[in-house]
Amino acid sequence: MAEYPGDGEEELLINRETEANSERCQVLRKMSDTRTYRRRWFVLGVVSLLSCSNAMIWITFAPVADMTANFFICSLDVVNYLSLVYLIVSIPVGFGATWLIDTLGLKISIILSSYMNMIGGILRCASAASIINSSFSGIYYVFAGQILCAAAQPLVLFLPAKLAAVWFPENQRATANMIASLSNPLGILLGNILSPIIVSREEYIPCLLGIYAVPAVVACILATAGVCEKAPPIPPSTSAINSSSEPFFSGLKQLMSNKAYVVLMLCFGAGLGIFTAFSSFLEQILCFKGYSNFFSGVCGALFIFFGFIGALICGLYVDRTKKFTEVVKTCLALTALTSIAFALVINFRGQKVLVAIVCAVFGLFGFAVYPIAMELAVECSYPIGEGASTGLAFISGQIQGIIYMTLFQALARPFSPSEASTCGVYQTEIYDWSISMLVMAGVCSFGSCVFVIFFHTEYKRLLAEENLTIKKEQELNINTD
C-alpha cells in the first residue's frame, strides 16, 4: 500500500510533541515537586500521644486532691501547686521552646520533650516507693517529676502548627493541627475520668502514678524509634519547599510590630486563660448552687467532648474553604454569648439540663477556635517560624490564665455552708462565684469585640504559595517554549 506524503511529517510532529510533553513533565517535577508520605500520620500520632500523656500528668491529682494530701502527708494547698506549677514553669521555658522548634526542628523537639515527659513520669512513680514515702520527702519527688513534665509542656503545645506545616499539604494542615492540638484536652478529660476511678482509696496512689507513666514511656519509645528526620525528603507544599523563616530574635521583633498578630495573640491568650480558669473552678462554681461533684464532672466532660466536635467540624471546613478569619470571629462571638448565658444560668438551682447544655455549647464554640487560631497565627505572620508565632500566643494564654485564676478567686465571696450546698462536709467556708462569672463573661465579650473589629489580615502563607505556583508556571512555559 502506498504511503501518503503527509504520513511521515505527521509522525514526526507527534514524536516532537511527545518529547516536548515529556520534557515539560520533567521540568515540572524538578521545579514544583511536592509529595506526601504516609508516615506523616505516624509522626502526628506520636505527637498526639505525647500531648495526651503530658496533660494526664498535669491533671493527675486534681480530681483526688484530698486522698493525695493524706497519702503524701501534706496540705491541699501543696497538692494544688502540683497543677499550678505547669503554668508557672511554662512561661520562662516557653521562649526557649519557640527557639528550639524553629531552629533545631521537629525531630529534636519531639524526642527531647518525650524524654523529659517520660523521666518526669517515672520520677513521680519513685515518690510512691515505700522506702521514699516513709518520710515527707516523697512529695518532693512528685514536684521534681511535675516540674520536668511542665518544662516539656511548651514544646508539646507548640509542635502542632510546625508539624502541620512541615509534614502535611495545605488541604490537610488545619485538620492535622486540630488532631494534635486537641489531644491535650483529651488527656485532661481522661485524667478527670481515670483518677477518681483508680483511686477509690489513698493506697492506690502508687498504682495511679504507674498507670499514668505508661503512655509517657510508650510515646518516648515511639518518638526515639520512629521520628528519624526533622522534615520529609520531599516537602508536601510549596511553602514548605521555600521555607524562609526569619531569624529567631528578628522574628520576635516583627511579631510585636505586626498589628494583626498582636490582636490575635492577646485575644486568643484571653480565651485560653478563661478556659483554664473555667476548667479549674467548675466544680467549685456549681457546688455552691447545690450541684453534685458527679454532675460537675459530667459538665466538664461535655465541655471537652463537644469541643472536639466543634474543632473537628471547623477544621475540616477551613481546610476546604480557607476561611480562617470568618470562622474564628464567628466562634468567638458565639463563645461570648454562651459565657453570658452561663453567668446567668448558674444563679438558679435545679437547672441541670440547662447548665449541661450551656457547658456543652461553651465547649463547642470555644474549643473550635483553638486549632484554627493557631493556623491563623501562622498565616498572618508568615514567614516567621511556626514555633515563634504559636508559642507567643500560648505564653500569652498562660500569663493571662494565672491572672484570671487569681482575679476570679479574689472576686469570689465567702458564704457559710448551707444544706443546699454540695461543697463538702469538711469545708468551713464556701464561695459564691456569681461576680467572678460575670467578670468572665465581660472579658469574653470584650475580647470578642476587639478581635471582630480590629483583626484584619491577608493570608500570607497561602498568598506566598499561590505566587510561587504562578512563578513556576511562568518559568515552566519559558523552558518548554
Steps between C-alpha positions, in 0.01 A plus 500: 500500500636835405575755771344839494754779481386652831532186711870545583458864593204422723693228681792736547272766648349245740846390615609858557184577698554189711859602573387853588237366740755270659746787542221717639412235760866463601539875543176514698615229735835668556350843558191427707538144628291441812412175664319371806619200699281258691738517795377856562208336682745307718679821599161661568402200715822525704450872565133442590585220745774715653263794542228279651747345746636838606149629572411187701809552715403863557146425618587178691433620853227762456203256506643315806664788686385401849630142477823622343553735795442214746733262316791745481423658840470854367237774473249549219679821404814298426296263281352796311851625424568173317266626228589869526869422445418424135386858442792650690776293334360524148536880478882531519558163330262596218743751347772236478250256350411738217868540412564124518210408268582759234878462515568129561181360349233245580710189558706636790197679646282188499768269638618746768147570624416127502805420716424784742140383526601136553769573760259729686232230501744236627635738765145545631472121534817495708329727752252227582761239588465395863862582584457855374146556619591406856580868546356826369769509230270304265316816397829655386545220248150569370582870464825418319310279257227758449753778434680287240171417325399867525823597324405260218152651464594808291677280245197270490250784457704691240561198274162462316528804269861417406411136444205592277714741295795263451326165444152574363369653175305824511161323483578293814686750719204621708380141556847382609534801731156427645582134575833579668370803690189333641696202627589723796142561618433130431770422756332734748169324441656155550675618815177631651331167426777252587642656820178465706438150358850372583541674837200376696733497804821687563705178490445491124699819436814298401288302253369826352851636451612177334206494259556862397869432435421232238384737221804719565736203460322378184509848344873528571575159346296581188663842464852361538446209261266658245575873469821479296501833318396857567323530164393269214747455210258668258288778655118475486434858386666789321522702822689210659735484199578870528494527876692815590427557865645819642783481759354439845552838668431691181181299467388591853548870423295468185223318686475779755471758221234298316168656604288206385718251687503704822118517496481124441759426769319704765147382413598134460702523822197640680287212375759243603533658844121510545467134407780404740329681788157366403624139497679543833206659687198326342441263793521783755274724288222241473515357852392834649161464327453141613635309200689180588863425422383227263289751307795742489708220351231437238497869408878501469485193276230660282708818482796312354308240295297755309818704462643207299192502278520874440872488425458204263221668303682834478834336416353307206307807385803729509716247316254519210407869503802676661262733687717525811398850609127451445495177702700641793293820517171308489608250766635772731174696475293189579736410785447846652121457483528156661716636782228756574242220503713300745544799733119533514409130518717419804291738711216246497474167680365179356573586135722204417391462139544869426841518671619190315386640164674832562825324597479286185441802275779693679743223411357457149584855392789572736718201412426544128708820513807320636655325194364750246654792690835320494485470122387862476799609711731338247311648204511858627869484605659298216797455442564520877560151639195301610654435841534871574159604369308231689730500801451867588123454476516211748728690736246784491232246594705362792567848640136603467392166649690578821353852504140381453529218751631744760236761411205259508609359834531853642149592378337187641297594810520273807175353637428268789417140402131433443294185464458564130875516443689193381847642562604239751438439869853594604492848357442781745446750219354491152510767233248669275655534153222708345704821473801307368289345224357839403856632471589193293209574265615862478856399409372256235269763351767772498759271345258384231406858411865604478581207270195545275561874459879528486628173352559524125770316309588339172596134501870544437595133483220411257583810294867401487405151385278644228771738379756221492267283296441780248875571479582136438235472230649804327852354521365170376346666195830676422701177530266298280442756225 
